[in-house]
Amino acid sequence: MHTDTKKMILVSVLCGLGYMMYSVDRMTVSSAISLMASDFHLDRAQSGFLMSSFFYGFIGFLFISGIIADKLSGKPVLILGLVIFSLATMSTGIAGSLTSLLFYRVMTGIGEGVFWPAASLEVANVTTEKQRTTVMSLYWMGYPIGGFLGTWLGAMLGPVFGWRVVFYVAGSMGLLVALAYLLLVKPTEKNTHQAQKTSLPLKQLFRNPSVLLMALYYFLLLSGWWIVLLWAPTFLMNVKHLSISVAGTIASLLGLAGALGGFLIGRLCDTGNFNRKRAILIGITLLSSLLMAAMVLNMPVYAVIVVILLLGFLGYPVTPLVISFTAELVPQALRGSAIGFVMNIGMAAGGISPVLAGYFADIYSLSTVWWVAACVMVFSSMMLLGVQKSPAVYSNPAVPGLSPSKQ
């Protein structure tokens, strides 16, 4: 096996494992929120705030991390973020008050905010344009798999052993991944040298309308999608009248279906040009919004399961597609910054929409919130119509022995 291929596999697997620990942590909060609310005497609005607290640290460091990774390299930034995240995750399990719990959740978000753009840049820099969406989807599969594990473990182990146990496990595993990356992955010095040689001003990023539209699309999309991810177990319990274990198990299917969908849709995207990729992203956005709206309808449990599977299959893969597309919109020297910027704007929705969902659910109903979120997702797809790949942007894949592809 070629050395570059080995490195691509190693980087993708380890970054995917790091991403999986983040998802286990976050979805454990979602599935066990009723138990945590009982311990800390929280109402629904406060529960929404707790679920969103992660994002207040998260969104503060995404763009910064991307800039630093462009200036240095992804490896040290990635490891630092994963260590911060893992220690804060373990600390979540020992929180003795709401104040300390919120503090640890914010610190967990800071760690993930540092890790994610650097990890995405590492994956982007060991792939070519023709394989990037597929490999990015494989790296990203750690997210839905972790979502499945976190949701299921929180729902099944939480009532028996308490909600704190999974946080200890996720944090410990995150530290092991950080150590493995430190020891096994060699830094790509050539990338750092090229980045310094071809340094571009950040203002070019903000003058690129396609990057701005991609960021706006991601923000609007996630305004609805985070409601699905964080409120799905509660929605299934309150609206569909299911038990916590059944609701958590059904919600965990989102991740399993998403793992398969991410790979298949990634492969489909890499077989076509940029316009085809954009059309696929618009299509899955519209279908996801329709499936989300369908969950409000009165239907038997088996139909709910089918809708959840389809929603996960189509909706979960949006993020790796967005990361891959963003990498194609700018020169390599701005790749990490662009990824961090788009992720930062999009993930800001995670700090807003779950809180608003909890607030308006108390005033109206979760079903009403679900309908509105689906409509916002439909509107988001319109932003993609203006996203165009500039002919001045070359793939410059940063893989030794490969030359930039022609546009």
C-alpha positions in Angstrom: 0.0 0.0 0.0 1.3 3.5 -0.9 2.6 5.6 1.9 0.2 8.4 1.2 -2.7 6.0 1.1 -1.7 4.6 4.5 -1.5 8.1 6.0 -4.9 9.0 4.5 -6.5 5.9 6.2 -4.7 6.5 9.5 -5.6 10.2 9.6 -9.2 9.5 8.6 -9.7 6.7 11.2 -8.2 8.6 14.1 -10.0 11.8 13.3 -13.2 9.8 13.0 -12.6 8.2 16.4 -12.1 11.7 17.9 -15.3 12.9 16.2 -17.1 9.8 17.6 -16.2 10.7 21.2 -17.6 14.2 20.7 -20.9 12.7 19.4 -21.1 10.2 22.2 -20.7 13.0 24.7 -23.3 15.3 23.1 -26.0 12.7 22.4 -25.6 11.3 25.9 -26.8 14.7 27.2 -29.7 14.6 24.7 -30.9 11.1 25.7 -30.4 11.4 29.4 -31.6 15.0 29.7 -34.7 13.9 31.7 -32.5 12.2 34.3 -30.2 15.2 34.5 -33.2 17.6 34.7 -34.5 15.5 37.6 -31.2 15.7 39.5 -30.9 19.5 39.0 -34.6 20.3 39.1 -34.7 21.9 35.6 -37.8 22.9 33.6 -37.9 22.5 29.8 -36.4 25.8 29.0 -33.5 25.2 31.4 -33.0 21.8 29.9 -32.8 23.4 26.5 -30.2 25.8 27.8 -28.2 23.0 29.3 -28.2 21.1 25.9 -27.1 24.3 24.2 -24.3 25.3 26.7 -21.8 23.1 24.8 -22.2 25.4 21.8 -21.2 28.6 23.6 -17.7 27.3 23.9 -17.8 25.4 20.6 -18.8 28.3 18.3 -16.2 30.6 19.9 -13.2 28.6 18.7 -14.1 27.1 15.3 -12.9 30.0 13.1 -9.9 30.7 15.4 -8.9 27.0 15.2 -9.1 27.0 11.4 -6.9 30.1 11.1 -4.3 28.7 13.5 -4.3 25.3 11.7 -3.6 27.1 8.4 -0.7 29.0 9.9 0.9 26.0 11.7 -0.6 22.6 10.9 -3.6 20.6 11.9 -1.8 18.0 14.1 -0.9 20.1 17.2 -4.2 22.0 17.1 -6.2 18.8 16.7 -4.4 17.1 19.7 -4.8 20.1 22.0 -8.5 20.3 21.2 -9.1 16.6 21.8 -7.3 16.7 25.2 -9.3 19.7 26.4 -12.5 18.0 25.2 -11.7 14.7 26.9 -10.8 16.1 30.3 -14.0 18.3 30.3 -16.1 15.3 29.3 -14.8 13.3 32.2 -15.4 16.3 34.5 -19.0 16.5 33.4 -19.6 13.2 35.1 -18.5 14.6 38.5 -20.5 17.9 38.3 -22.1 18.5 41.7 -24.1 21.6 40.8 -25.8 23.2 37.8 -23.1 25.9 37.7 -20.3 23.4 37.5 -22.2 21.3 35.0 -22.6 24.3 32.7 -19.0 25.2 33.1 -17.8 21.7 32.1 -20.2 21.7 29.1 -18.8 25.0 27.9 -15.2 23.6 28.2 -16.2 20.5 26.3 -17.4 22.8 23.5 -14.2 24.7 23.5 -12.2 21.5 23.1 -14.4 20.3 20.2 -14.3 23.7 18.6 -10.5 23.6 18.6 -10.5 19.9 17.4 -13.0 19.9 14.5 -11.6 22.4 12.0 -8.1 21.1 12.5 -9.2 17.5 12.0 -11.2 18.4 8.9 -8.2 20.2 7.5 -6.0 17.2 8.2 -8.4 15.0 6.2 -8.8 17.5 3.4 -5.0 17.8 3.0 -4.5 14.0 2.6 -7.1 13.6 -0.1 -7.6 14.7 -3.7 -10.7 16.5 -5.0 -12.0 13.3 -6.6 -11.9 11.3 -3.4 -12.4 14.0 -0.8 -16.2 13.8 -0.3 -16.0 10.0 0.1 -13.1 10.1 2.6 -14.6 13.0 4.4 -17.8 11.1 4.8 -15.9 8.1 6.1 -14.1 10.3 8.7 -17.4 11.9 9.6 -19.0 8.4 10.1 -17.6 8.6 13.6 -20.2 11.3 14.3 -23.4 9.2 13.6 -21.9 6.1 15.1 -21.1 8.1 18.2 -24.6 9.6 18.1 -26.0 6.1 18.1 -23.8 4.9 21.0 -24.4 8.1 23.0 -28.2 8.1 22.5 -28.5 4.4 23.2 -26.1 4.3 26.1 -27.7 7.3 27.7 -31.2 5.9 27.4 -30.3 2.3 28.4 -27.5 2.8 31.0 -28.7 6.1 32.4 -31.8 4.7 34.2 -29.8 1.7 35.6 -26.4 3.1 36.5 -27.0 6.9 36.3 -26.2 9.4 33.6 -22.6 10.1 34.7 -21.0 6.8 33.7 -20.9 7.3 29.9 -19.1 10.6 30.3 -16.2 8.8 32.1 -15.9 6.3 29.2 -16.1 8.9 26.4 -13.5 11.1 28.1 -11.0 8.3 28.7 -11.3 7.1 25.1 -10.8 10.6 23.7 -7.5 10.8 25.6 -6.4 7.5 24.0 -7.2 8.8 20.5 -5.1 12.0 21.2 -2.2 9.9 22.3 -2.5 7.6 19.2 -2.5 10.7 16.9 0.6 12.1 18.6 2.6 8.9 18.3 1.4 7.5 14.9 0.8 10.5 12.6 3.8 12.3 11.2 3.3 16.0 10.6 3.3 17.0 6.9 6.1 19.6 6.8 5.5 20.2 3.2 2.0 21.5 3.9 3.2 24.0 6.5 5.9 25.3 4.1 3.5 25.7 1.3 1.0 27.5 3.5 3.6 30.0 4.6 4.8 30.5 1.0 1.3 31.1 -0.4 -0.2 32.9 2.6 -3.3 34.8 1.6 -5.1 37.6 3.5 -8.2 36.5 5.4 -10.2 39.4 3.7 -10.3 37.2 0.5 -12.4 34.8 2.5 -15.1 37.4 3.2 -15.0 38.7 -0.4 -16.0 35.2 -1.6 -19.9 35.2 -2.0 -20.0 31.4 -2.3 -18.3 30.9 1.1 -20.7 33.4 2.7 -23.8 31.7 1.1 -22.5 28.3 2.2 -22.2 29.6 5.7 -25.7 31.1 5.7 -27.1 27.8 4.2 -25.4 25.8 7.0 -26.8 28.1 9.7 -30.4 27.9 8.5 -30.2 24.2 8.0 -28.8 23.5 11.4 -31.4 25.8 13.0 -33.8 23.0 12.2 -31.5 20.0 12.3 -30.3 20.6 15.9 -33.9 20.5 17.0 -34.1 17.0 15.5 -30.9 15.8 17.1 -31.3 17.3 20.6 -35.1 17.1 21.1 -35.9 13.9 19.2 -36.0 11.6 22.3 -38.2 14.2 24.1 -40.4 14.6 21.1 -40.9 10.9 20.8 -41.8 10.6 24.5 -44.1 13.6 24.7 -45.8 13.6 21.3 -45.6 9.9 20.4 -46.0 8.8 24.0 -43.1 6.3 24.0 -41.0 5.3 27.0 -37.5 6.8 27.5 -35.8 3.5 26.5 -37.9 3.1 23.3 -37.7 6.7 22.4 -33.9 6.7 22.9 -33.5 3.5 20.9 -35.5 4.9 18.0 -33.7 8.2 18.0 -30.4 6.4 18.0 -31.3 5.0 14.6 -30.7 8.4 13.1 -27.0 7.8 13.6 -26.9 4.3 12.2 -28.8 5.3 9.0 -26.6 8.4 8.7 -23.4 6.4 8.7 -24.6 4.4 5.7 -26.0 7.4 4.0 -22.8 9.4 4.5 -20.7 6.8 2.6 -23.2 6.2 -0.2 -24.0 9.9 -0.8 -20.3 10.7 -0.6 -19.5 8.2 -3.3 -22.3 9.6 -5.5 -21.0 13.1 -5.1 -17.4 12.1 -6.1 -18.6 10.6 -9.4 -19.8 14.0 -10.7 -18.7 17.6 -11.0 -19.3 20.5 -8.6 -22.7 21.3 -10.0 -23.9 17.8 -9.5 -22.7 17.8 -5.9 -24.6 21.0 -5.3 -27.8 19.5 -6.8 -27.5 16.5 -4.6 -27.1 18.7 -1.5 -30.1 20.7 -2.4 -32.1 17.5 -3.0 -31.3 15.9 0.3 -32.0 19.2 2.2 -35.5 19.4 0.7 -36.2 15.7 1.4 -34.9 16.0 5.0 -37.3 18.9 5.7 -40.2 16.9 4.3 -39.3 13.9 6.5 -39.0 16.1 9.5 -42.4 17.6 8.9 -43.9 14.1 8.5 -42.8 13.1 12.0 -45.6 15.4 13.3 -48.3 13.3 11.6 -50.2 10.7 13.5 -48.6 7.4 12.5 -47.9 4.0 14.0 -44.5 3.3 15.7 -43.2 1.3 12.7 -43.8 4.2 10.4 -42.0 6.5 12.8 -39.0 4.2 12.7 -39.0 4.3 8.9 -39.2 8.1 8.8 -36.3 8.3 11.4 -34.2 5.9 9.3 -34.8 8.0 6.1 -34.2 11.2 7.9 -30.9 10.0 9.3 -29.8 8.5 5.9 -30.4 11.8 4.1 -29.9 14.5 6.8 -26.8 13.3 8.7 -24.5 13.3 5.6 -25.0 17.1 5.0 -22.1 18.1 7.2 -19.3 16.2 5.4 -20.7 17.4 2.1 -20.5 21.0 3.4 -16.9 20.6 4.6 -15.9 19.0 1.3 -17.6 21.7 -0.8 -16.1 24.5 1.3 -12.6 23.1 0.7 -13.2 23.5 -3.0 -14.3 27.1 -2.8 -11.0 28.6 -1.7 -7.2 28.2 -2.3 -5.4 25.7 -0.1 -3.8 28.4 2.0 -7.3 29.5 3.2 -8.8 26.0 3.4 -8.7 25.6 7.2 -10.0 29.2 7.7 -12.9 28.7 5.3 -13.9 25.4 6.9 -13.7 27.0 10.4 -15.7 30.0 9.3 -18.5 28.0 7.7 -18.6 25.6 10.6 -18.6 28.6 13.0 -21.6 30.3 11.4 -23.5 27.0 11.0 -22.9 25.7 14.5 -24.0 29.1 16.0 -27.5 27.7 15.4 -26.8 25.0 18.0 -26.5 27.6 20.6 -29.8 29.2 19.6 -32.4 26.9 18.2 -32.5 24.3 21.0 -33.1 27.1 23.6 -35.8 28.7 21.4 -37.3 25.3 20.8 -37.6 24.6 24.5 -39.0 28.1 25.1 -41.7 28.0 22.4 -42.5 24.3 23.2 -43.6 25.6 26.6 -45.8 28.3 25.0 -47.1 26.3 22.0 -46.1 22.7 21.5 -43.2 20.6 20.3 -45.2 19.7 17.1 -45.5 23.4 16.2 -41.8 23.9 16.7 -41.1 20.9 14.5 -43.2 22.3 11.6 -41.5 25.7 11.8 -38.0 24.0 11.9 -38.9 22.0 8.7 -39.9 25.2 6.9 -36.6 26.9 7.9 -34.7 23.9 6.4 -36.6 24.3 3.1 -35.6 27.9 2.9 -32.0 27.1 3.6 -31.7 25.1 0.3 -32.3 28.4 -1.7 -28.9 29.7 -0.5 -27.1 26.9 -2.4 -28.4 28.2 -5.7 -25.9 31.0 -5.6 -22.9 28.9 -4.6 -20.4 28.6 -7.5 -16.9 27.2 -7.7 -14.5 29.9 -8.8 -12.3 29.0 -11.8 -9.4 30.5 -10.0 -9.5 27.9 -7.2 -7.3 24.9 -7.9 -7.6 21.7 -5.9 -3.9 21.7 -4.9 -4.5 18.5 -2.9 -1.3 18.7 -0.9 -0.6 15.0 -1.4 3.0 14.4 -2.5 3.4 13.3 -6.1 0.0 14.7 -7.2 -0.5 17.8 -9.2 -3.4 20.3 -9.1 -6.3 19.2 -11.2 -7.6 21.3 -14.1 -10.8 23.1 -13.7 
